[in-house]
Amino acid sequence: MKLLNEILDHNRNFVESEEYVQYKTTKFPDKKLVVLSCMDTRLIDLLPSAMNVKHGDMKMVKNAGALVSHPFGSIMRSILVAVLELNADEVMVIGHHDCGMGKVNYDSIREKMEARGIKKETIDDLKYAGIDVKTFLKGFDSVEESVRESVDMIANHPLMPDGVPVHGLVIDPNTGKLDLVVDGYQSV
């Protein structure tokens, strides 16, 4: 059986047995918090538990590396909507140790793209559309510095209201220990 079929079969049972009832909440986060974190599988259950937040307490935005790589991209838009429309009063950027984005190597990714059938010419031609694929797929050397950069972009965004604390933390994906990188209360 293919994965999609397994998921749809489970979903049918999930809905029929009303398992969804335990997840009912509103679209507004109870703790008035929006968190940007990495999409790493180790953080799915660990991060909320380590933070003592439960279902409905926060808005969660995820991507590779917990990065705000463009001031007007979808990550920043999601954070702004959480603050401006969904009553989030605080923002947290939470990176993690042993992050895959810290190991991203453009040459390796390019080899994998070509091995999976993406033509070299396609990759090279993107520069004529104004896309620097090497920069687009760039990782980072220091998770703490990456968190600081994302916090800075959010806190200083021209559409972010004054007085919204933007914090930066790093979590250990093995223990759940949170280390403070940026205390957003000191900046507001």
C-alpha positions as YAML, in Angstrom:
chain: A
units: angstrom
residues:
- id: 1
  name: MET
  ca: [0.00, 0.00, 0.00]
- id: 2
  name: LYS
  ca: [1.26, 3.47, -0.84]
- id: 3
  name: LEU
  ca: [1.74, 6.08, 1.90]
- id: 4
  name: LEU
  ca: [-1.09, 8.32, 0.63]
- id: 5
  name: ASN
  ca: [-3.56, 5.44, 0.81]
- id: 6
  name: GLU
  ca: [-2.43, 4.60, 4.35]
- id: 7
  name: ILE
  ca: [-2.93, 8.22, 5.40]
- id: 8
  name: LEU
  ca: [-6.37, 8.47, 3.81]
- id: 9
  name: ASP
  ca: [-7.49, 5.16, 5.38]
- id: 10
  name: HIS
  ca: [-6.34, 6.34, 8.79]
- id: 11
  name: ASN
  ca: [-8.02, 9.71, 8.28]
- id: 12
  name: ARG
  ca: [-11.34, 8.11, 7.45]
- id: 13
  name: ASN
  ca: [-11.20, 6.17, 10.74]
- id: 14
  name: PHE
  ca: [-9.97, 9.26, 12.61]
- id: 15
  name: VAL
  ca: [-12.98, 11.31, 11.48]
- id: 16
  name: GLU
  ca: [-15.52, 8.50, 11.90]
- id: 17
  name: SER
  ca: [-14.41, 7.82, 15.47]
- id: 18
  name: GLU
  ca: [-14.34, 11.59, 16.23]
- id: 19
  name: GLU
  ca: [-10.74, 11.55, 17.44]
- id: 20
  name: TYR
  ca: [-10.51, 15.17, 16.27]
- id: 21
  name: VAL
  ca: [-12.57, 16.37, 19.24]
- id: 22
  name: GLN
  ca: [-9.51, 16.41, 21.53]
- id: 23
  name: TYR
  ca: [-7.81, 18.87, 19.16]
- id: 24
  name: LYS
  ca: [-10.53, 21.49, 18.98]
- id: 25
  name: THR
  ca: [-9.34, 25.00, 19.75]
- id: 26
  name: THR
  ca: [-9.61, 28.43, 18.18]
- id: 27
  name: LYS
  ca: [-7.32, 30.00, 15.61]
- id: 28
  name: PHE
  ca: [-6.02, 32.37, 18.30]
- id: 29
  name: PRO
  ca: [-3.04, 31.11, 20.34]
- id: 30
  name: ASP
  ca: [-3.87, 30.92, 24.05]
- id: 31
  name: LYS
  ca: [-0.37, 32.03, 25.09]
- id: 32
  name: LYS
  ca: [-0.34, 34.74, 22.39]
- id: 33
  name: LEU
  ca: [2.89, 33.35, 20.99]
- id: 34
  name: VAL
  ca: [4.22, 32.64, 17.51]
- id: 35
  name: VAL
  ca: [7.24, 30.36, 17.20]
- id: 36
  name: LEU
  ca: [9.50, 29.92, 14.18]
- id: 37
  name: SER
  ca: [11.34, 26.63, 14.45]
- id: 38
  name: CYS
  ca: [13.07, 24.13, 12.24]
- id: 39
  name: MET
  ca: [11.15, 21.38, 10.47]
- id: 40
  name: ASP
  ca: [13.45, 18.77, 12.05]
- id: 41
  name: THR
  ca: [11.47, 15.64, 12.97]
- id: 42
  name: ARG
  ca: [13.09, 15.51, 16.42]
- id: 43
  name: LEU
  ca: [11.35, 18.77, 17.38]
- id: 44
  name: ILE
  ca: [7.75, 17.87, 16.55]
- id: 45
  name: ASP
  ca: [6.84, 16.66, 20.06]
- id: 46
  name: LEU
  ca: [10.01, 17.62, 21.93]
- id: 47
  name: LEU
  ca: [9.85, 21.40, 21.39]
- id: 48
  name: PRO
  ca: [6.33, 22.00, 22.75]
- id: 49
  name: SER
  ca: [7.03, 19.70, 25.71]
- id: 50
  name: ALA
  ca: [10.32, 21.45, 26.48]
- id: 51
  name: MET
  ca: [8.49, 24.80, 26.38]
- id: 52
  name: ASN
  ca: [5.49, 23.66, 28.43]
- id: 53
  name: VAL
  ca: [3.05, 24.60, 25.68]
- id: 54
  name: LYS
  ca: [0.13, 22.49, 24.61]
- id: 55
  name: HIS
  ca: [-2.14, 22.27, 21.60]
- id: 56
  name: GLY
  ca: [-3.70, 25.69, 21.01]
- id: 57
  name: ASP
  ca: [-1.10, 27.69, 22.95]
- id: 58
  name: MET
  ca: [1.01, 28.96, 20.04]
- id: 59
  name: LYS
  ca: [1.21, 29.49, 16.32]
- id: 60
  name: MET
  ca: [3.99, 27.35, 14.87]
- id: 61
  name: VAL
  ca: [5.84, 28.31, 11.70]
- id: 62
  name: LYS
  ca: [8.43, 25.83, 10.43]
- id: 63
  name: ASN
  ca: [11.04, 25.68, 7.73]
- id: 64
  name: ALA
  ca: [14.50, 24.30, 7.14]
- id: 65
  name: GLY
  ca: [16.76, 25.91, 9.74]
- id: 66
  name: ALA
  ca: [14.23, 28.26, 11.40]
- id: 67
  name: LEU
  ca: [15.43, 30.93, 8.99]
- id: 68
  name: VAL
  ca: [13.91, 34.20, 7.88]
- id: 69
  name: SER
  ca: [15.86, 34.39, 4.65]
- id: 70
  name: HIS
  ca: [13.81, 37.11, 2.97]
- id: 71
  name: PRO
  ca: [12.08, 40.08, 4.66]
- id: 72
  name: PHE
  ca: [9.05, 39.73, 2.39]
- id: 73
  name: GLY
  ca: [8.86, 35.95, 2.05]
- id: 74
  name: SER
  ca: [6.25, 33.52, 3.32]
- id: 75
  name: ILE
  ca: [7.91, 33.03, 6.72]
- id: 76
  name: MET
  ca: [7.85, 36.74, 7.54]
- id: 77
  name: ARG
  ca: [4.29, 37.00, 6.20]
- id: 78
  name: SER
  ca: [3.18, 34.17, 8.51]
- id: 79
  name: ILE
  ca: [4.78, 35.83, 11.54]
- id: 80
  name: LEU
  ca: [3.18, 39.19, 10.70]
- id: 81
  name: VAL
  ca: [-0.26, 37.59, 10.26]
- id: 82
  name: ALA
  ca: [0.14, 35.81, 13.62]
- id: 83
  name: VAL
  ca: [0.93, 39.14, 15.32]
- id: 84
  name: LEU
  ca: [-1.42, 41.44, 13.43]
- id: 85
  name: GLU
  ca: [-4.44, 39.18, 12.88]
- id: 86
  name: LEU
  ca: [-4.21, 36.31, 15.34]
- id: 87
  name: ASN
  ca: [-3.29, 38.15, 18.56]
- id: 88
  name: ALA
  ca: [0.25, 36.86, 19.07]
- id: 89
  name: ASP
  ca: [2.08, 39.29, 21.36]
- id: 90
  name: GLU
  ca: [5.52, 37.64, 21.33]
- id: 91
  name: VAL
  ca: [7.74, 35.93, 18.76]
- id: 92
  name: MET
  ca: [10.33, 33.23, 19.34]
- id: 93
  name: VAL
  ca: [12.89, 31.98, 16.84]
- id: 94
  name: ILE
  ca: [14.12, 28.58, 17.98]
- id: 95
  name: GLY
  ca: [17.00, 26.97, 16.14]
- id: 96
  name: HIS
  ca: [18.62, 23.72, 17.21]
- id: 97
  name: HIS
  ca: [21.99, 22.09, 17.53]
- id: 98
  name: ASP
  ca: [22.92, 19.49, 14.89]
- id: 99
  name: CYS
  ca: [20.70, 21.22, 12.32]
- id: 100
  name: GLY
  ca: [20.83, 19.94, 8.75]
- id: 101
  name: MET
  ca: [21.00, 23.53, 7.46]
- id: 102
  name: GLY
  ca: [24.33, 23.86, 9.23]
- id: 103
  name: LYS
  ca: [25.64, 21.12, 6.98]
- id: 104
  name: VAL
  ca: [24.10, 22.21, 3.69]
- id: 105
  name: ASN
  ca: [26.65, 22.19, 0.91]
- id: 106
  name: TYR
  ca: [25.61, 23.66, -2.43]
- id: 107
  name: ASP
  ca: [27.85, 21.41, -4.51]
- id: 108
  name: SER
  ca: [26.40, 18.32, -2.84]
- id: 109
  name: ILE
  ca: [22.81, 19.50, -3.31]
- id: 110
  name: ARG
  ca: [23.50, 20.36, -6.93]
- id: 111
  name: GLU
  ca: [24.87, 16.86, -7.53]
- id: 112
  name: LYS
  ca: [21.71, 15.41, -5.97]
- id: 113
  name: MET
  ca: [19.50, 17.61, -8.14]
- id: 114
  name: GLU
  ca: [21.27, 16.48, -11.28]
- id: 115
  name: ALA
  ca: [21.21, 12.83, -10.14]
- id: 116
  name: ARG
  ca: [17.43, 13.14, -9.75]
- id: 117
  name: GLY
  ca: [16.96, 14.43, -13.28]
- id: 118
  name: ILE
  ca: [17.15, 18.21, -12.93]
- id: 119
  name: LYS
  ca: [19.12, 19.40, -15.92]
- id: 120
  name: LYS
  ca: [22.36, 21.31, -15.36]
- id: 121
  name: GLU
  ca: [21.11, 23.88, -17.86]
- id: 122
  name: THR
  ca: [17.93, 24.44, -15.83]
- id: 123
  name: ILE
  ca: [19.94, 25.15, -12.70]
- id: 124
  name: ASP
  ca: [22.36, 27.41, -14.55]
- id: 125
  name: ASP
  ca: [19.58, 29.26, -16.44]
- id: 126
  name: LEU
  ca: [17.88, 30.33, -13.20]
- id: 127
  name: LYS
  ca: [20.49, 33.09, -12.87]
- id: 128
  name: TYR
  ca: [18.87, 34.77, -15.89]
- id: 129
  name: ALA
  ca: [15.64, 34.93, -13.89]
- id: 130
  name: GLY
  ca: [17.53, 36.70, -11.10]
- id: 131
  name: ILE
  ca: [17.81, 33.62, -8.90]
- id: 132
  name: ASP
  ca: [21.14, 32.79, -7.31]
- id: 133
  name: VAL
  ca: [20.58, 29.12, -6.53]
- id: 134
  name: LYS
  ca: [23.78, 28.92, -4.51]
- id: 135
  name: THR
  ca: [22.57, 31.69, -2.16]
- id: 136
  name: PHE
  ca: [19.01, 30.31, -2.15]
- id: 137
  name: LEU
  ca: [20.29, 26.97, -0.84]
- id: 138
  name: LYS
  ca: [22.91, 28.38, 1.52]
- id: 139
  name: GLY
  ca: [23.09, 26.97, 5.04]
- id: 140
  name: PHE
  ca: [24.79, 28.50, 8.07]
- id: 141
  name: ASP
  ca: [27.92, 27.96, 10.13]
- id: 142
  name: SER
  ca: [26.58, 28.94, 13.56]
- id: 143
  name: VAL
  ca: [23.04, 28.20, 14.73]
- id: 144
  name: GLU
  ca: [23.32, 30.98, 17.33]
- id: 145
  name: GLU
  ca: [24.32, 33.54, 14.69]
- id: 146
  name: SER
  ca: [21.57, 32.31, 12.38]
- id: 147
  name: VAL
  ca: [19.00, 32.76, 15.17]
- id: 148
  name: ARG
  ca: [20.33, 36.28, 15.87]
- id: 149
  name: GLU
  ca: [20.01, 37.21, 12.19]
- id: 150
  name: SER
  ca: [16.42, 35.97, 11.98]
- id: 151
  name: VAL
  ca: [15.50, 37.73, 15.25]
- id: 152
  name: ASP
  ca: [17.01, 40.95, 13.92]
- id: 153
  name: MET
  ca: [15.10, 40.72, 10.63]
- id: 154
  name: ILE
  ca: [11.80, 40.14, 12.45]
- id: 155
  name: ALA
  ca: [12.34, 42.74, 15.19]
- id: 156
  name: ASN
  ca: [13.38, 45.43, 12.72]
- id: 157
  name: HIS
  ca: [10.87, 44.64, 10.01]
- id: 158
  name: PRO
  ca: [9.08, 47.79, 8.84]
- id: 159
  name: LEU
  ca: [5.66, 46.14, 9.26]
- id: 160
  name: MET
  ca: [6.30, 44.71, 12.75]
- id: 161
  name: PRO
  ca: [4.62, 46.86, 15.40]
- id: 162
  name: ASP
  ca: [6.77, 48.43, 18.11]
- id: 163
  name: GLY
  ca: [6.79, 46.70, 21.46]
- id: 164
  name: VAL
  ca: [6.61, 43.09, 20.20]
- id: 165
  name: PRO
  ca: [9.41, 41.14, 21.91]
- id: 166
  name: VAL
  ca: [11.31, 38.84, 19.55]
- id: 167
  name: HIS
  ca: [13.31, 36.19, 21.38]
- id: 168
  name: GLY
  ca: [15.97, 33.84, 20.07]
- id: 169
  name: LEU
  ca: [16.71, 30.41, 21.51]
- id: 170
  name: VAL
  ca: [18.53, 27.22, 20.58]
- id: 171
  name: ILE
  ca: [17.25, 23.81, 21.64]
- id: 172
  name: ASP
  ca: [19.24, 20.63, 22.08]
- id: 173
  name: PRO
  ca: [17.32, 18.05, 19.98]
- id: 174
  name: ASN
  ca: [18.46, 15.25, 22.28]
- id: 175
  name: THR
  ca: [17.56, 16.68, 25.71]
- id: 176
  name: GLY
  ca: [15.16, 19.58, 25.02]
- id: 177
  name: LYS
  ca: [17.44, 22.03, 26.86]
- id: 178
  name: LEU
  ca: [16.76, 25.60, 25.71]
- id: 179
  name: ASP
  ca: [19.59, 28.15, 25.60]
- id: 180
  name: LEU
  ca: [18.74, 31.84, 25.39]
- id: 181
  name: VAL
  ca: [20.46, 33.67, 22.54]
- id: 182
  name: VAL
  ca: [18.37, 36.88, 22.40]
- id: 183
  name: ASP
  ca: [16.12, 38.18, 25.19]
- id: 184
  name: GLY
  ca: [13.49, 40.16, 23.30]
- id: 185
  name: TYR
  ca: [12.33, 41.93, 26.46]
- id: 186
  name: GLN
  ca: [15.60, 43.85, 26.55]
- id: 187
  name: SER
  ca: [14.94, 45.31, 23.09]
- id: 188
  name: VAL
  ca: [11.40, 46.63, 23.58]
...
